Amino acid sequence: MSKYKLQFCCYALGILMFSTACSSSETNDQEMEKEHKIVVYQVFTRLFGNTNTTNKPWGTVEENGVGKFNDFTGKALQEIRGLGVTHIWYTGVPHHAVIRDYTAYGISNDDPDVVKGRAGSPYAVKDYYQVSPDLAVDPAQRMEEFEALIARTHSHGMKVIIDIVPNHVARKYEGLNNPSGVRDFGADDDTSVAYHRENNFYYIPGEPFKVPAPLDGYQPLGGEQHPLADGKFDENPAKWTGNGSRDPQPHFYDWYETVKVNYGVKPDGSKDFPELPEGFDKKDYKAHFEFWKGQEVPSSWKKFKDIAIFWIEKGVDGFRYDMAEMVPVEFWSYMNSAIKMKNPEAFLLAEIYNPKAYRDYIHLGKMDYLYDKVELYDTLKNIIQGKGSTDNIIPIQAGLADIGKHMLHFLENHDEQRIASPEFAGKAEKAKPAAVISATIDQGPMMMYFGQEVGEPGAEDAGFGKPSRTSIFDYIGVPHHQRWVNEGKFDGGQLSEEEKGLRDFYKRLLNLIGKSPAMGGAYQEIHSHNRQHTDWYNDKVFSYVRWSDIQRLLVVSNFDADSSFGFDLQVPAELILAWALADGTYEVEEKLYGRAKAKLHVVEGKGRIRVDLEPLESWILELPG
């Protein structure tokens, strides 16, 4: 027996011995009732409840409509919860720059020259102590309406996540709702220097800001006349742009609608703040919190920590942090430890795309979860598009084995192409096997984007936003999703049979993972074993086992959209030994749809199960206890 197999066998036998020692029918029942997997449902708040179907490019609220906090009725939340959702990420809640006149509410108008789209980017936040007026039935009561939504969400058994974007703020930031004693971003900056530790922004002294030169005939608001759309914006001296551009006239593809926040990183990249002592990657958030007590930290650190605590005290349960890796990891230690001291159960998710930094942001930055975009998502997308092999999943999971429970999986979000778009897969059903793998392959959370469950293709030319992604910059409708909304009934009354079937698939899958103790347990791929020993098993199929002390699941998925596969799936001898299965025949139950019947045959300590997979079909088999 190889060293690897011996280690694996001992580990599995250890789990089995623990199971024998402490399990009981009562404990098992309790474990089956618990939720074993976090399921995040991302909603673009402005779009979710909009039932207007006009979809005019660059359309106004009056023309194209806009969703509200109040659209998340008890019925809507009940249906979201019924999908198996545990957390709702309400995207676009903090007040961001928008081209709409709210001066009657004391809000200044924003300049179309430094706003993307008419509805504006939710990642160009204008006031962190207030919510978007677009989202309220009565903008004067917008905070109260959001507080009511928090309470409704909690009453339906789900937690609330919102965005915080520490790397940058809107070009025209105006904190009109700051709590007493809170100074605005940049209010005390010395603008005569490029950098000072206590400055909130970086500056280009002596240089005024210039609006980017437009590309491809672009005109703000699609060319509509607007008193502020004059190709100018008053900012002198110019600030660095959000993505780090130091040019007073950023490029059109820079994040020109935002300015970069200074966290005490000098222009040469050196750090102007205390660093964490060696070994702090192994210390908990309490130790991190104690470390920062009495330390001198940059002004921007304190401002964003106060913002996060403000929302935690409002009842928000956690945050999705935009472009977290563009902010130093020490700041995250400082802020996240403070959040955890207020709410130890807070959900902290980082958008991050650099695998080399993953462990620092988890262990030093005290993030709970990270986007698993450049590894599992990109690999699955390639397989769906016929450009990759399922063999490539194995090294991905092996490389993340020590942090798998921290990796959040998804197939759609607001930045990515819709699965059903021609640019991705052209058909939502093609992602079914990838969805099963994303949801079941490890302990990390699974995330869904609203409309994914009914095959929304993101086909609208919304204005600033173009097809394949549902626009985050425009007032627009989301047609397939709107058929499920069904004029506010939230009953799927207008869905086609195909769309109903897709939603049923996701509902089955997400509820299954929530109720499966194996999702909190171990993982072992059996794909490579079957590639070597099983006829008709190829790199369009992928298989693995998940198990806990009371449940054993075998997952096998077929990515081929055209071909079915029938084969005897092999269960390696070390697993049969670890599970203490004697030679014989065992009934095996398929848990996703319950239609497939199978038997596990154990002969001379080796297992095999006859599997007959239709195109794009997955089986989640529960093995005998």
Stockholm file with secondary structure:
# STOCKHOLM 1.0

chainA/1-625         MSKYKLQFCCYALGILMFSTACSSSETNDQEMEKEHKIVVYQVFTRLFGNTNTTNKPWGTVEENGVGKFNDFTGKALQEIRGLGVTHIWYTGVPHHAVIRDYTAYGISNDDPDVVKGRAGSPYAVKDYYQVSPDLAVDPAQRMEEFEALIARTHSHGMKVIIDIVPNHVARKYEGLNNPSGVRDFGADDDTSVAYHRENNFYYIPGEPFKVPAPLDGYQPLGGEQHPLADGKFDENPAKWTGNGSRDPQPHFYDWYETVKVNYGVKPDGSKDFPELPEGFDKKDYKAHFEFWKGQEVPSSWKKFKDIAIFWIEKGVDGFRYDMAEMVPVEFWSYMNSAIKMKNPEAFLLAEIYNPKAYRDYIHLGKMDYLYDKVELYDTLKNIIQGKGSTDNIIPIQAGLADIGKHMLHFLENHDEQRIASPEFAGKAEKAKPAAVISATIDQGPMMMYFGQEVGEPGAEDAGFGKPSRTSIFDYIGVPHHQRWVNEGKFDGGQLSEEEKGLRDFYKRLLNLIGKSPAMGGAYQEIHSHNRQHTDWYNDKVFSYVRWSDIQRLLVVSNFDADSSFGFDLQVPAELILAWALADGTYEVEEKLYGRAKAKLHVVEGKGRIRVDLEPLESWILELPG
#=GR chainA/1-625 SS CCHHHHHHHHHHHHHHHHHHHHCCHHHHHHHHHSCCSCEEEEEEHHHHTCCCCCCCTTCCHHHHCCCCGGGSCHHHHHHHHHTTCCEEEEETCEEECCSSCCGGGTCCCCCGGGSSTTTCCTTSEEEEEEECGGGCSSGGGHHHHHHHHHHHHHHTTCEEEEEECTTEEESSCCCTTCCTTCCCTTTTCCTTSSCCTTCSBCEETTCCCCCCCCCTTCCGGGGCCCTTCSSCCCCSSEECBTTCCCCSSCCTTSCTTEEEBCCSBCTTSCBCSCCCCTTGGGSCHHHHHHHHTTCCCCHHHHHHHHHHHHHHHHTCCEEEETTGGGSCHHHHHHHHHHHHHHCTTCEEEECCCCGGGHHIIIIITCCSEEECIIIIIHHHHHHHTTSSCGGGHHHHHHHTTTTGGGEEEESCCTTSCCTTSTTTTSSGGGGHHHHHHHHHSSSSCEEEETTGGGTCCCCCCCSSSCTTSCCSSSCCCCHHHHHHHTTTTCSCTTCCHHHHHHHHHHHHHHHHHHHCGGGGSEEEECHHHHHHHCTTCCTTEEEEEEECSSCEEEEEEECCSSCCEEEEEEECHHHHHHTTCCSEEEEEEECSSSCCEEEEEEETTEEEEEEEECTTCEEEEECCC
#=GC SS_cons         CCHHHHHHHHHHHHHHHHHHHHCCHHHHHHHHHSCCSCEEEEEEHHHHTCCCCCCCTTCCHHHHCCCCGGGSCHHHHHHHHHTTCCEEEEETCEEECCSSCCGGGTCCCCCGGGSSTTTCCTTSEEEEEEECGGGCSSGGGHHHHHHHHHHHHHHTTCEEEEEECTTEEESSCCCTTCCTTCCCTTTTCCTTSSCCTTCSBCEETTCCCCCCCCCTTCCGGGGCCCTTCSSCCCCSSEECBTTCCCCSSCCTTSCTTEEEBCCSBCTTSCBCSCCCCTTGGGSCHHHHHHHHTTCCCCHHHHHHHHHHHHHHHHTCCEEEETTGGGSCHHHHHHHHHHHHHHCTTCEEEECCCCGGGHHIIIIITCCSEEECIIIIIHHHHHHHTTSSCGGGHHHHHHHTTTTGGGEEEESCCTTSCCTTSTTTTSSGGGGHHHHHHHHHSSSSCEEEETTGGGTCCCCCCCSSSCTTSCCSSSCCCCHHHHHHHTTTTCSCTTCCHHHHHHHHHHHHHHHHHHHCGGGGSEEEECHHHHHHHCTTCCTTEEEEEEECSSCEEEEEEECCSSCCEEEEEEECHHHHHHTTCCSEEEEEEECSSSCCEEEEEEETTEEEEEEEECTTCEEEEECCC
//
